[in-house]
C-alpha cells in the first residue's frame, strides 16, 4: 500500500473549487438538455476534493449535491413551486452525493486502488437500481439520460439498463480521480488495465449492435399534434373538427397514426360519440388510429388511449403509471395492450408509462413497435419535451422495439430500436405533422431477459464494500 504521504491532501479552498466544478458538471449532466461529456469528467474532480481528510468529505458531497440540481431547480419550481416534491429531490440528491463523497474518502484510505476506482460507479449504479424500485417516477431523472446524444454509449441499455450506463460513464473519471488522489502511478497499472478492458468490452458490444443488419419491415407512421388547446377541452366536436381533417389528409393506408395524450375530456354521451368518430376515421383512412383522451364515466376518470383498427374495431388502453399530483383523480390501468398492425404487433403506452423500465420491459420480445400518446410539461423556465422523448427512446433500446411518440407541448418523434432518430419535430400551436416509415421488428436484448441483474449485482458489491470499509483499518491517513 502507498505511504500516507502519497495520498493527496489539498487546502480547503482548492477542495471547494474542485467540488464546485464537479457539481456544475453534474448539473449540466442532469439538465433537461444535458451535456453528454460532463459526467465523464466530474469524478476526476470530486475524488481529489475529498481525498486525504475525512473531515471535509460530507461537506464536499453536500456542495456537489446542491449544485447538481442547479439547472433543473427553476424548472421544478415553475411546475409546482416550493413543495414536498422539490424538497425531496434536493434532499435525495444531497444525501446521494454526501454518501458518495464519504465512501470514496474511506475507500482511498482503506481499500486497494482497484476497489477505490470502482466505489463511485458501483454506488451510483446501485442507487439507480434502488430508485427504479421505490420511486413512482421510475428512471426519470437518471444520470444515464445525459448520454442520449452519445449513440454508442446508450447501446449499453440493451445489456444492463440505466444502471450499466451510469456505471460506465463514471468509470474513467473515477480512475483518473483515484490516480490523482494517490499521487502515484505504480499501483495504478492493474486498475487501469481492468478499466480499459471493461471499456473495450462495452465498445465492442455497442459496435456489434450498431452494425447489425437494419430491420426491413417498414410501417408508415403519422404523428399529428396541435398545442392550440389549453388543458383538456370538454367539447369533443370542437377538438375533432381540428384533428379529423388532418387524419384524413395524412394517415397512410395500412399504417399507424398517433395523436397526443388527453386531447379531450369525454363525459356522458361524448364518450360514445368519440368512439364512433374514431372508428369511422380509421375505416375511412384504412389505418390504425391511436388517440389519447380522458374519460369520466360512473364516477371514474381514466387516462385512456383509443385504438381503432381499419375494420372499425375499437380497443382501449388505460395509462398504468400516473403523474403524482397532476393525475390524482385518474384510476390507473393494470395491463399492457398489444394490437396487430400490418402483420406486426404494436404495443400501446401513454407518456409516463415509458419512464418506467419495468413497464417498457412488459412489451419486450413481443411488440415490434410502440405507439405512445404523450403530453409533456412546459414550465416558465423551459420545456421537458426533449427529455421526455429521450426517456421513452431509452425504453426502446432496453427492450428492442421502435417507438412512435406524439406529444403535446413536446416532440413528435419516431425512433428505432437502437436510439436513432428517424424523424422528429417540435409541437406548436399550429398543426404539426410527422410522416415517415417506422422500422418495425423485435430486436432481442439481454436486458429484456435478465432485467436489472447488473444493477442488483452492484447493490451486492456495494453492501460488501461497506462491510469491508467498516472492518478494515486505515492503510493511509
C-alpha positions as CSV (number, residue, x, y, z in Angstrom):
1,X,0.0,0.0,0.0
2,X,1.2,3.6,-0.6
3,X,2.6,5.6,2.3
4,X,0.3,8.1,3.9
5,X,2.3,11.0,2.4
6,X,1.3,9.7,-1.1
7,X,-2.4,10.5,-0.5
8,X,-3.3,13.9,-1.9
9,X,-4.5,16.4,0.7
10,X,-5.4,19.8,-0.6
11,X,-6.1,23.1,1.2
12,X,-9.8,23.8,1.8
13,X,-10.1,26.5,-0.9
14,X,-8.8,24.0,-3.5
15,X,-11.2,21.3,-2.3
16,X,-14.1,23.7,-2.6
17,X,-13.1,24.8,-6.1
18,X,-12.8,21.2,-7.3
19,X,-16.1,20.2,-5.7
20,X,-17.9,23.2,-7.1
21,X,-16.7,22.4,-10.7
22,X,-17.7,18.8,-10.2
23,X,-21.2,19.9,-9.0
24,X,-21.6,22.2,-12.0
25,X,-20.6,19.4,-14.4
26,X,-23.2,17.1,-12.8
27,X,-25.7,19.9,-13.1
28,X,-25.0,20.0,-16.8
29,X,-25.5,16.2,-16.9
30,X,-28.8,16.3,-15.1
31,X,-30.2,19.2,-17.1
32,X,-33.2,18.8,-19.4
33,X,-30.9,19.0,-22.4
34,X,-27.7,17.7,-20.9
35,X,-24.0,17.8,-22.0
36,X,-23.1,14.2,-22.6
37,X,-19.4,14.7,-21.7
38,X,-19.9,16.4,-18.3
39,X,-20.4,13.3,-16.1
40,X,-17.4,11.6,-17.6
41,X,-15.2,14.4,-16.1
42,X,-16.9,15.0,-12.7
43,X,-15.4,12.1,-10.8
44,X,-11.9,13.2,-11.7
45,X,-12.5,16.4,-9.7
46,X,-14.7,15.1,-6.9
47,X,-12.3,12.4,-5.8
48,X,-9.3,14.7,-5.2
49,X,-11.7,17.1,-3.4
50,X,-12.4,14.5,-0.8
51,X,-9.0,12.9,-0.6
52,X,-6.8,12.9,2.5
53,X,-9.0,14.4,5.2
54,X,-12.3,12.7,6.2
55,X,-13.4,15.9,8.0
56,X,-14.3,17.5,4.6
57,X,-15.9,14.6,2.8
58,X,-19.5,15.2,3.9
59,X,-19.3,19.0,3.1
60,X,-17.8,18.4,-0.3
61,X,-20.6,15.9,-1.1
62,X,-23.2,18.4,0.1
63,X,-21.8,21.1,-2.1
64,X,-21.8,18.7,-5.1
65,X,-25.3,17.6,-4.4
66,X,-26.7,21.1,-4.1
67,X,-25.0,22.3,-7.3
68,X,-26.1,19.2,-9.2
69,X,-29.7,20.4,-9.2
70,X,-28.9,24.0,-10.3
71,X,-30.1,23.7,-13.9
72,X,-33.4,21.9,-13.1
73,X,-34.4,23.6,-9.9
74,X,-36.2,26.5,-11.6
75,X,-38.0,24.1,-13.9
76,X,-39.4,22.2,-11.0
77,X,-40.3,25.5,-9.3
78,X,-42.2,26.6,-12.4
79,X,-44.3,23.4,-12.2
80,X,-45.1,23.0,-8.6
81,X,-43.5,25.8,-6.6
82,X,-41.6,25.1,-3.4
83,X,-43.4,21.9,-2.5
84,X,-42.6,18.5,-1.0
85,X,-41.6,17.1,-4.3
86,X,-38.8,19.6,-4.8
87,X,-37.6,19.3,-1.2
88,X,-37.4,15.5,-1.6
89,X,-35.5,15.9,-4.8
90,X,-33.0,18.2,-3.2
91,X,-32.6,16.0,-0.1
92,X,-32.1,12.8,-2.0
93,X,-29.6,14.4,-4.4
94,X,-27.6,15.8,-1.5
95,X,-27.7,12.6,0.5
96,X,-26.6,10.6,-2.5
97,X,-23.5,12.7,-3.2
98,X,-22.7,13.0,0.6
99,X,-22.7,9.2,0.7
100,X,-20.6,9.0,-2.4
101,X,-18.0,11.5,-1.0
102,X,-17.8,9.7,2.3
103,X,-17.4,6.2,0.7
104,X,-14.8,7.5,-1.8
105,X,-12.8,9.1,1.0
106,X,-12.9,5.8,3.0
107,X,-12.1,3.7,0.0
108,X,-9.0,5.8,-0.7
109,X,-7.7,5.1,2.8
110,X,-8.8,1.5,3.4
111,X,-9.1,-0.4,0.1
112,X,-6.8,-1.4,-2.8
113,X,-6.7,1.1,-5.7
114,X,-8.9,-1.1,-8.0
115,X,-11.6,-1.2,-5.3
116,X,-11.4,2.6,-4.8
117,X,-11.7,3.1,-8.6
118,X,-15.0,1.2,-8.6
119,X,-16.5,2.7,-5.5
120,X,-18.3,5.6,-7.2
121,X,-19.6,3.7,-10.3
122,X,-20.9,0.8,-8.2
123,X,-22.5,3.1,-5.7
124,X,-24.4,5.2,-8.2
125,X,-25.4,2.2,-10.3
126,X,-26.8,0.6,-7.1
127,X,-28.7,3.8,-6.2
128,X,-30.1,3.9,-9.7
129,X,-31.4,0.4,-9.3
130,X,-33.0,1.0,-5.9
131,X,-34.6,4.2,-7.4
132,X,-36.3,2.0,-10.1
133,X,-37.9,0.0,-7.3
134,X,-39.0,2.7,-4.8
135,X,-39.7,5.8,-7.0
136,X,-43.1,6.4,-8.6
137,X,-41.1,8.2,-11.3
138,X,-39.1,5.1,-12.3
139,X,-36.0,6.1,-14.2
140,X,-36.9,9.7,-14.6
141,X,-34.0,12.0,-13.6
142,X,-31.4,9.3,-14.2
143,X,-27.8,10.3,-15.0
144,X,-28.0,7.9,-17.8
145,X,-30.1,10.2,-19.9
146,X,-27.2,12.6,-20.1
147,X,-25.9,10.2,-22.8
148,X,-28.8,10.3,-25.2
149,X,-26.6,12.2,-27.8
150,X,-23.9,9.6,-27.4
151,X,-25.3,6.8,-29.6
152,X,-22.6,4.1,-28.8
153,X,-23.0,4.7,-25.1
154,X,-26.7,4.3,-24.9
155,X,-26.5,0.9,-26.5
156,X,-25.4,-0.4,-23.1
157,X,-29.0,-0.1,-22.0
158,X,-29.7,-3.2,-24.1
159,X,-27.4,-5.1,-21.7
160,X,-28.0,-3.6,-18.3
161,X,-30.4,-0.7,-18.5
162,X,-29.7,2.7,-17.0
163,X,-27.5,1.4,-14.1
164,X,-25.0,0.0,-16.6
165,X,-24.8,3.3,-18.5
166,X,-24.2,5.2,-15.2
167,X,-21.5,2.7,-14.2
168,X,-19.6,3.0,-17.4
169,X,-19.9,6.8,-17.6
170,X,-18.4,7.3,-14.1
171,X,-15.7,4.7,-14.5
172,X,-12.9,6.6,-16.5
173,X,-13.2,9.7,-14.4
174,X,-13.0,7.6,-11.2
175,X,-9.8,6.0,-12.5
176,X,-8.3,9.4,-13.2
177,X,-9.5,10.8,-9.8
178,X,-8.0,7.9,-7.8
179,X,-4.7,8.2,-9.8
180,X,-4.6,12.0,-8.9
181,X,-5.6,11.4,-5.3
182,X,-3.0,8.6,-4.7
183,X,-0.2,10.7,-6.3
184,X,1.4,7.6,-7.8
185,X,1.4,5.6,-11.0
186,X,3.0,2.3,-10.0
187,X,0.0,1.0,-8.0
188,X,-2.5,2.1,-10.7
189,X,-1.4,-0.3,-13.5
190,X,-3.8,-3.0,-12.6
191,X,-6.9,-0.7,-12.2
192,X,-6.1,0.9,-15.5
193,X,-5.9,-2.5,-17.2
194,X,-9.3,-3.5,-15.7
195,X,-11.0,-0.3,-16.6
196,X,-9.6,-0.4,-20.2
197,X,-10.8,-4.0,-20.6
198,X,-14.3,-3.1,-19.4
199,X,-14.5,-0.1,-21.7
200,X,-13.2,-2.1,-24.6
201,X,-15.9,-4.8,-23.9
202,X,-18.6,-2.1,-23.8
203,X,-17.4,-0.6,-27.0
204,X,-17.4,-4.0,-28.7
205,X,-21.0,-4.6,-27.6
206,X,-22.1,-1.2,-28.8
207,X,-20.3,-1.6,-32.1
208,X,-21.9,-5.0,-32.7
209,X,-25.4,-3.7,-32.0
210,X,-25.0,-0.7,-34.3
211,X,-23.5,-2.8,-37.1
212,X,-26.5,-5.2,-37.1
213,X,-28.5,-5.5,-40.3
214,X,-31.3,-2.9,-40.4
215,X,-34.9,-4.1,-40.0
216,X,-36.6,-4.4,-43.3
217,X,-40.2,-4.3,-42.2
218,X,-41.4,-0.7,-42.5
219,X,-44.8,0.5,-41.4
220,X,-46.0,4.0,-42.3
221,X,-46.2,6.2,-39.2
222,X,-48.0,9.5,-39.0
223,X,-47.9,11.8,-35.9
224,X,-50.3,14.7,-35.6
225,X,-50.3,17.3,-32.8
226,X,-51.5,20.8,-32.0
227,X,-50.9,22.8,-28.9
228,X,-53.7,25.3,-29.5
229,X,-55.9,23.9,-26.8
230,X,-55.1,24.7,-23.2
231,X,-55.7,21.9,-20.8
232,X,-58.4,19.3,-21.7
233,X,-61.3,20.7,-23.8
234,X,-64.7,19.2,-22.9
235,X,-66.1,19.9,-26.4
236,X,-65.2,16.8,-28.3
237,X,-66.7,18.1,-31.5
238,X,-64.6,21.2,-31.5
239,X,-61.4,19.1,-31.0
240,X,-62.4,16.6,-33.6
241,X,-63.1,19.3,-36.2
242,X,-59.4,20.2,-35.9
243,X,-57.9,16.6,-35.9
244,X,-60.2,14.7,-38.2
245,X,-59.3,16.5,-41.5
246,X,-55.6,16.1,-40.6
247,X,-56.1,12.4,-40.2
248,X,-58.0,12.2,-43.5
249,X,-55.2,14.1,-45.2
250,X,-52.1,12.5,-43.7
251,X,-52.9,9.0,-42.4
252,X,-51.2,6.3,-44.6
253,X,-53.1,3.2,-45.7
254,X,-52.1,0.2,-43.7
255,X,-50.0,2.4,-41.3
256,X,-50.5,3.8,-37.8
257,X,-51.5,7.4,-36.9
258,X,-50.8,8.6,-33.3
259,X,-52.4,11.7,-31.7
260,X,-51.3,13.0,-28.3
261,X,-52.5,12.3,-24.7
262,X,-55.7,13.8,-23.4
263,X,-56.8,15.7,-26.4
264,X,-60.2,16.0,-24.8
265,X,-62.2,15.1,-21.6
266,X,-65.0,12.8,-22.5
267,X,-68.1,12.6,-20.3
268,X,-71.6,11.2,-20.8
269,X,-72.7,10.9,-24.4
270,X,-69.4,12.4,-25.7
271,X,-67.7,9.1,-24.9
272,X,-69.8,7.1,-27.3
273,X,-69.6,9.9,-29.9
274,X,-65.8,10.0,-29.7
275,X,-65.6,6.2,-30.1
276,X,-67.9,6.3,-33.1
277,X,-65.9,9.1,-34.7
278,X,-62.6,7.4,-34.2
279,X,-63.9,4.1,-35.6
280,X,-65.2,5.9,-38.7
281,X,-62.0,7.8,-39.2
282,X,-59.9,4.6,-39.0
283,X,-62.2,2.9,-41.5
284,X,-62.1,5.8,-43.9
285,X,-58.3,6.2,-43.7
286,X,-57.7,2.4,-43.7
287,X,-55.2,2.9,-41.0
288,X,-54.8,2.2,-37.3
289,X,-55.5,5.2,-35.1
290,X,-54.1,5.7,-31.5
291,X,-55.7,8.7,-29.8
292,X,-55.3,9.9,-26.2
293,X,-58.3,11.1,-24.2
294,X,-59.5,11.2,-20.6
295,X,-62.9,9.6,-19.9
296,X,-65.2,10.2,-17.0
297,X,-67.9,7.5,-16.5
298,X,-69.6,6.1,-13.4
299,X,-67.6,8.4,-11.3
300,X,-64.2,7.1,-12.5
301,X,-61.7,9.0,-14.5
302,X,-59.3,7.2,-16.8
303,X,-56.3,8.4,-18.9
304,X,-57.1,6.3,-21.9
305,X,-55.9,5.6,-25.4
306,X,-58.5,4.7,-28.0
307,X,-57.1,2.3,-30.6
308,X,-59.2,1.9,-33.8
309,X,-58.4,-0.6,-36.5
310,X,-59.1,-0.2,-40.2
311,X,-62.0,-2.7,-39.8
312,X,-63.7,-0.4,-37.3
313,X,-63.0,-2.4,-34.2
314,X,-62.0,-0.4,-31.1
315,X,-59.9,-1.2,-28.1
316,X,-58.7,0.8,-25.2
317,X,-55.6,1.1,-23.1
318,X,-55.5,2.8,-19.7
319,X,-52.3,4.5,-18.5
320,X,-50.6,2.5,-15.8
321,X,-48.2,5.0,-14.2
322,X,-49.9,8.3,-13.4
323,X,-48.1,11.6,-12.6
324,X,-48.4,12.2,-8.8
325,X,-50.5,15.2,-8.1
326,X,-51.4,16.1,-11.7
327,X,-53.4,12.9,-12.3
328,X,-54.6,12.2,-8.8
329,X,-58.2,11.7,-10.0
330,X,-57.4,9.1,-12.6
331,X,-57.6,5.4,-12.0
332,X,-54.5,3.6,-13.3
333,X,-54.6,0.7,-15.7
334,X,-53.0,-2.6,-14.8
335,X,-52.2,-4.4,-18.0
336,X,-50.2,-3.8,-21.3
337,X,-52.0,-3.8,-24.6
338,X,-50.8,-5.5,-27.8
339,X,-52.6,-4.9,-31.1
340,X,-51.8,-6.4,-34.6
341,X,-50.9,-3.8,-37.2
342,X,-49.8,-4.6,-40.8
343,X,-48.6,-8.1,-39.8
344,X,-46.6,-6.8,-36.8
345,X,-47.5,-6.4,-33.1
346,X,-48.0,-2.9,-31.8
347,X,-47.7,-2.1,-28.1
348,X,-49.5,0.9,-26.6
349,X,-48.4,3.0,-23.7
350,X,-49.1,6.6,-22.5
351,X,-46.4,9.1,-21.7
352,X,-45.1,8.4,-18.1
353,X,-45.5,4.7,-18.7
354,X,-42.4,4.9,-20.8
355,X,-40.4,6.4,-17.9
356,X,-40.7,3.0,-16.1
357,X,-38.3,0.3,-17.4
358,X,-40.4,-2.5,-16.0
359,X,-43.4,-1.3,-18.0
360,X,-41.3,-1.0,-21.1
361,X,-40.0,-4.5,-20.5
362,X,-43.5,-5.9,-20.4
363,X,-43.6,-5.3,-24.1
364,X,-40.2,-6.8,-24.8
365,X,-39.9,-9.9,-27.0
366,X,-43.5,-9.3,-28.2
367,X,-44.0,-5.8,-29.6
368,X,-42.4,-4.8,-32.8
369,X,-43.0,-1.1,-32.1
370,X,-44.8,1.1,-29.6
371,X,-47.4,3.8,-30.1
372,X,-47.2,6.4,-27.3
373,X,-49.5,9.4,-26.9
374,X,-47.9,11.9,-24.6
375,X,-48.3,15.3,-23.0
376,X,-45.1,16.9,-21.7
377,X,-44.7,19.8,-19.3
378,X,-43.7,23.2,-20.4
379,X,-42.7,25.3,-17.4
380,X,-41.9,29.0,-17.4
381,X,-38.2,28.3,-17.5
382,X,-38.0,25.5,-20.0
383,X,-39.6,22.6,-21.7
384,X,-39.0,18.9,-20.9
385,X,-40.2,17.6,-24.3
386,X,-36.7,16.7,-25.5
387,X,-36.0,14.8,-22.2
388,X,-39.5,13.1,-22.3
389,X,-38.8,11.9,-25.8
390,X,-35.4,10.6,-24.8
391,X,-36.6,8.7,-21.8
392,X,-39.1,7.0,-24.0
393,X,-36.4,6.3,-26.5
394,X,-34.4,4.6,-23.8
395,X,-37.1,2.0,-23.3
396,X,-36.9,1.1,-26.9
397,X,-33.2,0.4,-26.6
398,X,-33.6,-1.6,-23.5
399,X,-36.4,-3.8,-24.8
400,X,-35.7,-3.9,-28.5
401,X,-38.5,-2.1,-30.3
402,X,-39.2,1.1,-32.3
403,X,-41.3,3.9,-31.0
404,X,-43.8,6.4,-32.4
405,X,-44.4,9.1,-29.8
406,X,-46.8,12.0,-30.3
407,X,-46.6,14.7,-27.6
408,X,-48.4,17.9,-26.8
409,X,-46.0,20.6,-25.6
410,X,-43.2,18.4,-26.7
411,X,-41.9,16.5,-29.7
412,X,-43.4,14.3,-32.3
413,X,-40.8,11.6,-32.9
414,X,-40.1,8.2,-34.5
415,X,-37.1,6.3,-33.1
416,X,-35.7,2.9,-33.9
417,X,-34.7,0.1,-31.5
418,X,-31.1,1.5,-31.3
419,X,-32.0,5.0,-30.3
420,X,-31.6,6.6,-33.7
421,X,-33.9,9.5,-34.5
422,X,-35.8,8.5,-37.7
423,X,-37.9,11.7,-37.7
424,X,-38.7,14.4,-35.1
425,X,-40.3,17.8,-34.9
426,X,-41.5,20.1,-32.1
427,X,-45.2,20.6,-31.5
428,X,-46.7,24.1,-31.9
429,X,-50.0,25.9,-31.8
430,X,-50.3,25.2,-35.5
431,X,-50.8,21.6,-36.8
432,X,-47.5,19.7,-36.6
433,X,-47.3,16.5,-38.7
434,X,-44.5,13.9,-38.9
435,X,-44.7,11.2,-41.6
436,X,-42.1,8.5,-42.0
437,X,-41.6,4.8,-42.2
438,X,-41.2,3.1,-38.8
439,X,-38.6,0.3,-38.7
440,X,-40.7,-2.4,-37.1
441,X,-39.4,-5.7,-35.7
442,X,-38.3,-7.1,-32.4
443,X,-34.6,-6.8,-31.6
444,X,-33.5,-9.3,-28.9
445,X,-31.7,-7.7,-25.9
446,X,-30.1,-9.2,-22.8
447,X,-32.0,-6.6,-20.7
448,X,-35.3,-8.0,-21.9
449,X,-34.4,-11.3,-20.4
450,X,-32.4,-10.5,-17.3
451,X,-33.8,-7.1,-16.4
452,X,-31.8,-5.2,-13.8
453,X,-29.5,-8.1,-12.9
454,X,-26.4,-5.8,-13.3
455,X,-27.9,-3.2,-11.0
456,X,-28.6,-5.8,-8.3
457,X,-25.1,-7.1,-8.7
458,X,-23.9,-3.6,-8.0
459,X,-26.1,-3.5,-4.9
460,X,-24.4,-6.7,-3.6
461,X,-21.0,-5.3,-4.4
462,X,-21.8,-2.0,-2.6
463,X,-23.0,-3.9,0.5
464,X,-19.8,-6.0,0.5
465,X,-17.7,-2.8,0.1
466,X,-19.5,-1.1,3.1
467,X,-18.8,-4.2,5.3
468,X,-15.2,-4.2,4.2
469,X,-14.8,-0.4,4.9
470,X,-16.2,-0.8,8.4
471,X,-14.0,-3.8,9.1
472,X,-10.7,-2.7,7.7
473,X,-8.3,-0.4,9.5
474,X,-6.8,2.7,7.8
475,X,-3.9,1.9,5.5
476,X,-3.5,5.6,4.5
477,X,-4.1,8.5,6.8
